[in-house]
């Protein structure tokens, strides 16, 4: 297909459709507003679900590049800050009690050319864990502070952060901006996909609009995969052999204390999976992610209600969402790219859904077939996306596979799954060596720091010695600990409460000049 691509048709709205539309029109048309025309077709019959959702580091870069003022985003998306993930009960201590640990966005830095955890493994930190001893994240979360000062400029940070957001409100915000920037919007139901003699998508049959010709199409039709999977027949690679959860029951509840908003996402292990806690400004987004092989919908609903207690509204009814855990073999086939749930979903644990949508849109911009579809570009795009899904899969499988919980679900997550070879190889290596940069393939989202801090919290590195100790001197480590002990309390005094900062954005004085710099003062 060598014709010049001047038009892109996106089928489906939500976060997937509108992020894609806004990224494509913002990047491809940066120099020429009319170069590539973007049309988004959205069904009027698909209900929107405003689930609280987390994002990953780098999300603020997307907002900046899309020229969305941070204040507008936060206020219009019911957003809060996120500085870490907190995991409760994913492992048990020697007495069988649940352990709580954090995965902070801030790492603990470098000491004389080596990751700080090399020094921590040898010298410790006077009874503190590595995060407590070297950075302010745990203090920040437990004191419900903001990562930004009241005087901070937009996108300026004292401590690295991303956001929690209301997915429905966010997609509505993006839709409004995209339409203002020239994205054509059609509300209609797609009934059929028409293919030409080469198997390319040539037109869509719409319920009201009839035949709609297309040059290039982006499939955002959710788990149905109406175009890439159904019409083009691209296989779906089921991850059920790797990951066991396949159901979700979302349940928004009130804050326990509306003035205390923790800047972190919490994942609490339950008997058949885990419960998420995503704080928004107006409420808590929560729910049960579980395996139907170990827990019926009724049992899951009962366990969720028992865990949340009197926070569950008296008239609440369970809304069960069936999740297709896996991904399509190729994300780009012929003249169609899938994104969002149409392309794949490696379960919600690490908040990678919006990240994969953003990455897909960015990669499509880089490999966009402006002068015709090129097999080399398609192949490289699919290779990049394949690596992305493999990276996410390895990390999430690691979370379950290294748990020591005794329930049948958790035993099966250790004993009855297929562990990716890349993960097995690293886990075996890390029995003898500490993680280093080259161990993690891809590394675009999860670094060796992310692996280390989770595995260390589970006791994976509890041994007396590791190779490389001859490279370590105690004096620089003691200085790092002393400096952190001095600076962290001072830093805490500069930060307002999370709620106070969010409230300040509603005041006229909150109108500030936009700055795109990031200022990590403890990096």
C-alpha positions as CSV (number, residue, x, y, z in Angstrom):
1,X,0.0,0.0,0.0
2,X,2.0,2.9,-1.3
3,X,-0.5,5.7,-1.3
4,X,0.3,8.8,0.8
5,X,-1.6,8.7,4.2
6,X,-3.3,12.0,4.8
7,X,-6.2,10.8,7.0
8,X,-6.4,8.6,10.2
9,X,-9.7,7.2,11.5
10,X,-9.9,6.3,15.1
11,X,-12.7,3.9,16.1
12,X,-13.6,4.2,19.8
13,X,-13.2,7.0,22.4
14,X,-12.3,6.7,26.0
15,X,-8.7,7.3,27.1
16,X,-7.3,5.1,24.3
17,X,-9.1,7.0,21.5
18,X,-8.7,10.5,22.8
19,X,-5.0,10.2,23.9
20,X,-4.3,8.8,20.4
21,X,-6.2,11.5,18.6
22,X,-4.5,14.3,20.6
23,X,-1.0,12.9,20.4
24,X,-1.3,12.3,16.6
25,X,-2.7,15.7,15.8
26,X,-0.3,17.5,18.2
27,X,2.8,15.8,17.0
28,X,2.1,15.1,13.3
29,X,0.6,18.5,12.7
30,X,2.9,20.6,14.9
31,X,4.4,22.4,11.9
32,X,1.3,22.2,9.6
33,X,-2.1,22.2,11.3
34,X,-3.8,20.5,8.3
35,X,-1.2,18.0,7.2
36,X,-2.8,14.9,8.7
37,X,-6.6,14.9,9.3
38,X,-7.8,12.9,12.3
39,X,-11.4,11.6,12.7
40,X,-12.6,9.9,15.8
41,X,-15.8,7.7,15.6
42,X,-17.4,6.8,18.9
43,X,-20.3,4.6,19.6
44,X,-23.2,6.3,21.5
45,X,-24.1,3.0,23.1
46,X,-21.0,2.0,25.0
47,X,-21.2,3.1,28.7
48,X,-18.3,5.0,30.1
49,X,-16.8,3.9,33.4
50,X,-15.2,6.5,35.6
51,X,-12.8,4.3,37.5
52,X,-10.0,5.8,39.5
53,X,-6.8,5.0,37.7
54,X,-3.1,5.5,38.3
55,X,-0.4,6.6,35.9
56,X,3.3,6.0,35.7
57,X,6.3,8.3,35.7
58,X,6.6,10.2,32.5
59,X,2.9,11.0,32.3
60,X,3.6,14.7,33.0
61,X,5.8,14.8,29.9
62,X,2.8,13.8,27.9
63,X,0.7,16.5,29.4
64,X,3.4,19.1,28.8
65,X,3.9,18.1,25.2
66,X,0.1,18.2,24.6
67,X,0.2,21.7,26.1
68,X,-2.3,21.0,28.8
69,X,-1.9,23.2,31.8
70,X,-1.3,21.1,34.9
71,X,-3.8,23.0,37.0
72,X,-6.5,22.4,34.4
73,X,-5.7,18.8,34.2
74,X,-5.8,18.3,37.9
75,X,-9.1,20.1,38.5
76,X,-10.9,18.6,35.5
77,X,-9.7,15.1,36.0
78,X,-10.3,14.9,39.8
79,X,-6.6,14.2,40.0
80,X,-4.2,13.7,42.9
81,X,-0.5,13.1,43.1
82,X,1.2,9.7,43.1
83,X,4.7,9.3,44.4
84,X,4.8,5.5,45.0
85,X,3.0,2.2,44.9
86,X,2.4,0.6,48.3
87,X,2.0,-3.1,48.6
88,X,0.3,-4.5,51.7
89,X,0.3,-8.2,52.5
90,X,1.9,-9.4,49.3
91,X,4.4,-11.2,51.5
92,X,4.2,-12.5,55.1
93,X,7.0,-12.2,57.7
94,X,8.3,-15.1,59.8
95,X,5.4,-14.8,62.1
96,X,2.8,-15.0,59.3
97,X,2.0,-11.3,59.6
98,X,1.5,-9.2,56.4
99,X,4.4,-7.0,55.3
100,X,4.0,-3.6,53.8
101,X,6.5,-2.2,51.4
102,X,6.8,0.6,48.8
103,X,8.0,1.1,45.3
104,X,8.9,4.8,45.1
105,X,9.4,6.7,41.9
106,X,12.5,8.3,43.4
107,X,15.4,5.9,43.5
108,X,18.1,6.1,46.1
109,X,20.8,7.4,43.8
110,X,24.4,6.6,43.1
111,X,27.3,6.5,45.5
112,X,30.8,6.5,43.9
113,X,29.4,5.2,40.6
114,X,27.3,2.3,42.1
115,X,23.7,2.1,43.0
116,X,23.1,2.9,46.6
117,X,21.6,-0.6,47.2
118,X,25.1,-2.1,46.9
119,X,26.2,-0.1,50.0
120,X,22.9,-0.9,51.8
121,X,23.4,-4.6,51.3
122,X,26.9,-4.4,52.9
123,X,26.5,-1.7,55.5
124,X,22.8,-1.4,56.2
125,X,21.3,1.9,57.5
126,X,21.1,1.7,61.3
127,X,17.9,-0.4,61.3
128,X,16.1,1.6,58.6
129,X,15.1,0.2,55.2
130,X,16.8,1.7,52.2
131,X,13.9,4.0,51.2
132,X,13.5,5.4,54.7
133,X,17.2,6.0,55.1
134,X,17.9,7.8,51.8
135,X,14.8,9.6,50.5
136,X,11.6,11.3,51.8
137,X,8.9,9.2,49.9
138,X,7.7,7.1,52.8
139,X,7.5,10.2,55.2
140,X,5.7,12.1,52.5
141,X,3.1,9.4,52.0
142,X,2.5,8.7,55.6
143,X,2.1,12.4,56.4
144,X,-0.2,12.9,53.4
145,X,2.0,15.7,52.1
146,X,2.2,17.2,48.6
147,X,5.3,16.5,46.5
148,X,5.1,20.2,45.5
149,X,5.4,23.4,47.4
150,X,2.6,25.9,47.2
151,X,5.0,28.2,45.3
152,X,6.0,25.4,42.8
153,X,5.4,26.2,39.2
154,X,3.3,23.7,37.0
155,X,5.2,20.5,36.5
156,X,7.9,21.5,38.9
157,X,8.6,19.0,41.6
158,X,10.5,18.6,44.8
159,X,9.9,14.9,44.7
160,X,9.1,12.8,41.6
161,X,5.4,12.3,41.1
162,X,2.8,11.3,38.6
163,X,-1.0,11.3,39.1
164,X,-4.2,9.4,40.0
165,X,-7.1,10.4,37.8
166,X,-10.8,9.7,37.0
167,X,-10.5,8.0,33.7
168,X,-13.9,9.2,32.4
169,X,-13.3,12.8,33.4
170,X,-9.8,12.6,31.9
171,X,-11.1,11.3,28.5
172,X,-13.8,14.0,28.5
173,X,-11.2,16.6,29.0
174,X,-9.0,15.3,26.2
175,X,-12.0,15.1,23.9
176,X,-12.8,18.7,24.4
177,X,-9.2,19.8,23.7
178,X,-8.9,17.5,20.7
179,X,-12.0,18.8,19.1
180,X,-10.8,22.4,19.6
181,X,-7.6,21.4,17.9
182,X,-9.3,20.1,14.8
183,X,-10.1,16.5,15.4
184,X,-13.3,15.6,13.6
185,X,-15.8,13.8,15.9
186,X,-18.5,11.5,14.7
187,X,-20.9,9.8,17.1
188,X,-22.1,6.7,15.3
189,X,-22.1,2.9,15.7
190,X,-19.7,0.9,13.5
191,X,-21.6,-2.1,12.1
192,X,-19.2,-3.7,9.7
193,X,-15.6,-3.5,8.4
194,X,-15.0,-3.6,4.7
195,X,-11.7,-5.1,3.4
196,X,-10.2,-4.6,-0.1
197,X,-8.7,-7.4,-2.2
198,X,-5.4,-7.1,-0.3
199,X,-7.1,-7.5,3.1
200,X,-6.7,-3.8,4.0
201,X,-9.5,-1.9,5.7
202,X,-11.1,0.2,3.0
203,X,-14.2,1.4,4.7
204,X,-16.4,1.2,7.8
205,X,-20.2,0.8,7.7
206,X,-21.8,3.1,10.1
207,X,-25.3,2.8,11.5
208,X,-26.3,6.4,10.7
209,X,-23.6,7.6,8.3
210,X,-23.4,4.6,6.0
211,X,-20.2,3.8,4.2
212,X,-17.2,5.7,5.6
213,X,-13.9,5.2,3.5
214,X,-10.7,5.1,5.5
215,X,-7.0,5.3,4.6
216,X,-5.6,4.3,8.0
217,X,-7.5,3.1,11.1
218,X,-6.7,2.9,14.8
219,X,-8.7,0.2,16.7
220,X,-9.8,1.5,20.1
221,X,-12.9,-0.8,20.4
222,X,-11.8,-2.3,23.7
223,X,-11.7,-6.0,24.6
224,X,-13.8,-6.7,21.5
225,X,-11.0,-5.9,19.2
226,X,-13.6,-5.3,16.4
227,X,-11.1,-4.4,13.7
228,X,-7.7,-5.9,14.3
229,X,-8.8,-9.1,15.9
230,X,-12.2,-9.7,14.4
231,X,-12.0,-8.2,10.9
232,X,-8.3,-8.7,10.3
233,X,-8.0,-11.9,12.2
234,X,-4.9,-11.1,14.2
235,X,-4.4,-13.7,17.0
236,X,-4.7,-12.8,20.6
237,X,-2.0,-14.2,22.9
238,X,-3.7,-15.2,26.1
239,X,-1.5,-14.5,29.2
240,X,-3.6,-16.8,31.3
241,X,-0.7,-19.2,31.6
242,X,1.4,-16.5,33.2
243,X,-1.2,-14.4,35.2
244,X,-4.2,-15.8,36.9
245,X,-6.5,-12.8,37.6
246,X,-9.3,-12.2,35.1
247,X,-12.0,-10.3,36.9
248,X,-12.5,-6.9,38.5
249,X,-15.2,-5.5,40.7
250,X,-14.7,-1.7,41.0
251,X,-16.2,0.0,44.0
252,X,-15.8,3.7,44.7
253,X,-16.0,4.6,48.4
254,X,-15.7,7.8,50.5
255,X,-12.4,8.8,51.9
256,X,-11.9,7.7,55.5
257,X,-10.7,11.3,56.2
258,X,-11.2,13.7,53.3
259,X,-8.4,15.9,54.6
260,X,-5.9,13.1,54.4
261,X,-5.0,12.1,50.9
262,X,-2.0,9.8,50.6
263,X,0.1,10.4,47.4
264,X,0.3,6.8,46.6
265,X,-1.6,3.9,45.1
266,X,-2.2,0.9,47.5
267,X,-2.4,-2.8,46.4
268,X,-3.7,-5.0,49.3
269,X,-3.4,-8.7,48.8
270,X,-6.6,-10.7,49.4
271,X,-7.2,-14.4,49.3
272,X,-8.0,-14.6,45.6
273,X,-6.1,-11.6,44.2
274,X,-5.7,-8.0,45.4
275,X,-7.7,-4.8,46.2
276,X,-6.6,-1.5,44.7
277,X,-6.8,1.9,46.4
278,X,-6.6,5.0,44.2
279,X,-7.3,8.3,46.0
280,X,-9.0,10.9,43.9
281,X,-10.0,14.4,45.2
282,X,-13.6,13.5,45.6
283,X,-13.4,9.8,46.7
284,X,-11.4,6.6,46.8
285,X,-11.4,4.4,43.7
286,X,-11.1,0.9,44.9
287,X,-12.1,-2.6,43.9
288,X,-11.1,-6.3,43.8
289,X,-8.9,-7.8,41.1
290,X,-9.2,-11.6,41.3
291,X,-9.1,-14.9,39.6
292,X,-12.4,-16.6,38.7
293,X,-10.7,-20.0,39.0
294,X,-10.3,-19.4,42.7
295,X,-13.1,-17.1,43.6
296,X,-16.7,-16.8,42.3
297,X,-18.1,-13.4,41.7
298,X,-20.3,-13.7,44.8
299,X,-17.4,-14.7,46.9
300,X,-15.2,-11.9,45.6
301,X,-18.0,-9.4,46.3
302,X,-18.4,-10.7,49.8
303,X,-14.7,-10.5,50.5
304,X,-14.5,-6.9,49.1
305,X,-17.4,-5.8,51.3
306,X,-15.9,-7.4,54.3
307,X,-12.6,-5.7,53.7
308,X,-14.1,-2.3,53.1
309,X,-16.6,-2.6,56.0
310,X,-19.0,0.3,56.5
311,X,-17.5,2.3,53.7
312,X,-19.5,0.3,51.2
313,X,-22.9,2.1,50.4
314,X,-25.9,0.1,51.6
315,X,-27.4,0.0,48.1
316,X,-24.1,-1.0,46.3
317,X,-24.4,-3.7,43.7
318,X,-21.4,-5.6,42.2
319,X,-20.4,-4.7,38.7
320,X,-18.1,-7.4,37.4
321,X,-15.7,-6.7,34.6
322,X,-14.2,-9.6,32.7
323,X,-10.7,-8.8,31.7
324,X,-8.9,-10.3,28.7
325,X,-5.3,-10.7,30.1
326,X,-2.9,-10.8,27.1
327,X,-2.1,-9.0,23.9
328,X,-2.4,-9.3,20.2
329,X,0.5,-10.9,18.4
330,X,1.1,-7.8,16.2
331,X,-0.2,-4.4,17.2
332,X,0.1,-3.1,13.6
333,X,-1.4,-5.2,10.8
334,X,-1.8,-3.9,7.2
335,X,-3.4,-0.4,7.6
336,X,-4.6,-0.9,11.2
337,X,-3.0,-0.2,14.6
338,X,-4.7,-1.3,17.8
339,X,-4.3,0.4,21.1
340,X,-5.7,0.3,24.6
341,X,-7.7,-2.8,25.4
342,X,-8.0,-3.7,21.7
343,X,-4.2,-4.3,21.7
344,X,-3.7,-5.8,25.1
345,X,-3.9,-5.6,28.9
346,X,-1.4,-7.0,31.3
347,X,-3.7,-6.6,34.3
348,X,-4.0,-3.4,36.4
349,X,-1.3,-4.0,39.0
350,X,1.3,-1.5,37.8
351,X,-1.0,1.1,36.2
352,X,0.4,0.4,32.7
353,X,-2.8,0.9,30.7
354,X,-2.5,4.6,29.9
355,X,1.3,4.1,29.5
356,X,0.8,1.6,26.7
357,X,-1.7,3.9,25.0
358,X,0.8,6.7,25.1
359,X,3.7,4.6,23.9
360,X,1.6,3.2,21.1
361,X,0.6,6.8,20.0
362,X,4.2,8.0,20.2
363,X,5.6,5.1,18.3
364,X,2.9,5.5,15.6
365,X,4.0,9.1,15.3
366,X,7.6,8.0,14.8
367,X,6.8,5.3,12.3
368,X,3.8,7.0,10.7
369,X,3.3,5.8,7.1
370,X,3.0,9.3,5.6
371,X,4.5,8.2,2.3
372,X,2.8,4.8,2.3
373,X,2.9,1.8,4.5
374,X,6.4,0.4,4.7
375,X,7.1,-3.2,5.9
376,X,10.3,-2.1,7.6
377,X,8.5,0.5,9.7
378,X,5.6,-1.9,10.5
379,X,8.1,-4.6,11.6
380,X,10.1,-2.2,13.8
381,X,6.9,-0.8,15.4
382,X,5.7,-4.3,16.2
383,X,9.1,-5.2,17.6
384,X,9.1,-2.2,19.9
385,X,5.6,-2.9,21.1
386,X,6.4,-6.6,21.7
387,X,9.3,-5.6,23.9
388,X,7.0,-3.2,25.8
389,X,4.5,-6.0,26.6
390,X,7.3,-8.4,27.5
391,X,8.8,-5.9,29.9
392,X,5.5,-5.3,31.7
393,X,4.7,-9.1,31.8
394,X,8.0,-9.9,33.4
395,X,7.6,-7.4,36.2
396,X,4.1,-8.2,37.1
397,X,4.7,-12.0,37.1
398,X,7.6,-11.3,39.4
399,X,5.3,-9.7,41.9
400,X,3.1,-12.8,42.2
401,X,5.8,-15.4,41.7
402,X,8.0,-14.2,44.6
403,X,5.1,-14.0,47.1
404,X,5.0,-16.4,50.0
405,X,1.3,-16.2,50.8
406,X,-0.2,-19.7,51.5
407,X,-3.7,-19.4,49.9
408,X,-4.5,-21.6,46.9
409,X,-4.5,-18.6,44.5
410,X,-1.1,-17.5,45.7
411,X,0.4,-21.0,45.6
412,X,-0.9,-21.4,42.1
413,X,0.7,-18.1,41.1
414,X,4.1,-19.6,42.2
415,X,3.7,-23.2,41.2
416,X,1.2,-23.5,38.3
417,X,2.1,-20.7,35.9
418,X,4.6,-20.4,33.1
419,X,7.3,-17.9,34.2
420,X,8.9,-16.0,31.2
421,X,12.4,-17.2,30.5
422,X,13.8,-13.7,30.8
423,X,12.4,-13.3,34.3
424,X,13.6,-16.8,35.4
425,X,17.1,-16.0,34.1
426,X,17.3,-12.8,36.1
427,X,15.9,-14.3,39.3
428,X,18.5,-17.0,39.1
429,X,21.3,-14.5,38.4
430,X,20.1,-12.3,41.3
431,X,20.6,-15.2,43.7
432,X,24.3,-14.6,43.2
433,X,24.6,-10.9,42.1
434,X,22.8,-7.7,42.7
435,X,20.9,-6.3,39.8
436,X,22.7,-4.0,37.4
437,X,21.5,-1.8,34.5
438,X,22.1,-4.3,31.7
439,X,20.0,-7.1,33.3
440,X,16.6,-5.7,32.4
441,X,15.8,-5.8,28.6
442,X,14.0,-2.7,27.4
443,X,14.0,-0.9,30.7
444,X,11.7,1.8,29.4
445,X,9.4,1.5,32.4
446,X,10.9,-0.9,35.0
447,X,14.5,-0.4,35.9
448,X,16.8,-2.5,38.0
449,X,15.9,-0.2,40.9
450,X,12.2,-1.3,40.6
451,X,13.2,-4.9,40.7
452,X,15.6,-4.5,43.5
453,X,13.4,-2.6,45.9
454,X,10.5,-5.1,45.5
455,X,12.6,-8.2,45.8
456,X,14.6,-6.7,48.7
457,X,11.4,-6.0,50.5
458,X,10.4,-9.6,50.1
459,X,13.8,-10.8,51.5
460,X,15.2,-12.0,48.2
461,X,18.6,-10.5,48.8
462,X,18.9,-11.6,52.5
463,X,22.4,-13.0,52.4
464,X,25.7,-12.1,54.0
465,X,27.8,-11.1,50.9
466,X,27.6,-10.3,47.3
467,X,30.4,-10.0,44.6
468,X,31.7,-6.5,44.2
469,X,32.0,-5.6,47.9
470,X,35.7,-4.7,47.3
471,X,34.5,-1.7,45.3
472,X,32.7,-0.2,48.3
473,X,34.0,2.3,50.9
474,X,32.0,2.9,54.0
475,X,32.8,6.6,54.4
476,X,30.8,7.8,51.3
477,X,27.8,5.7,52.4
478,X,27.9,7.2,55.9
479,X,28.0,10.7,54.4
480,X,25.0,9.9,52.2
481,X,23.0,8.7,55.2
482,X,24.0,11.7,57.3
483,X,23.1,14.1,54.5
484,X,19.7,12.4,54.0
485,X,18.9,12.4,57.7
486,X,19.6,16.2,57.8
487,X,17.8,17.1,54.6
488,X,14.7,15.0,54.7
489,X,13.2,16.6,57.9
490,X,13.9,20.1,56.5
491,X,12.3,19.1,53.2
492,X,9.2,17.9,55.0
493,X,8.7,21.3,56.6
494,X,8.5,23.0,53.2
495,X,5.7,20.8,51.9
496,X,2.0,21.5,52.4
497,X,-0.6,18.8,53.0
498,X,-1.7,17.1,49.8
499,X,-5.3,18.3,50.3
500,X,-4.1,21.9,51.0
501,X,-2.1,22.0,47.8
502,X,-5.1,20.7,45.7
503,X,-7.4,23.2,47.3
504,X,-4.9,26.0,46.5
505,X,-5.4,25.3,42.8
506,X,-9.0,26.5,43.0
507,X,-7.9,29.9,44.3
508,X,-7.2,32.8,41.9
509,X,-3.6,33.1,43.2
510,X,-3.0,29.6,41.8
511,X,-2.7,31.0,38.3
512,X,1.0,30.6,37.6
513,X,3.4,30.8,34.7
514,X,3.8,27.4,33.0
515,X,7.2,25.9,33.5
516,X,8.3,22.6,32.1
517,X,11.3,22.1,34.3
518,X,11.6,19.3,36.9
519,X,13.6,20.0,40.0
520,X,14.4,16.8,42.0
521,X,16.2,18.2,44.9
522,X,17.1,14.9,46.4
523,X,18.3,13.1,43.2
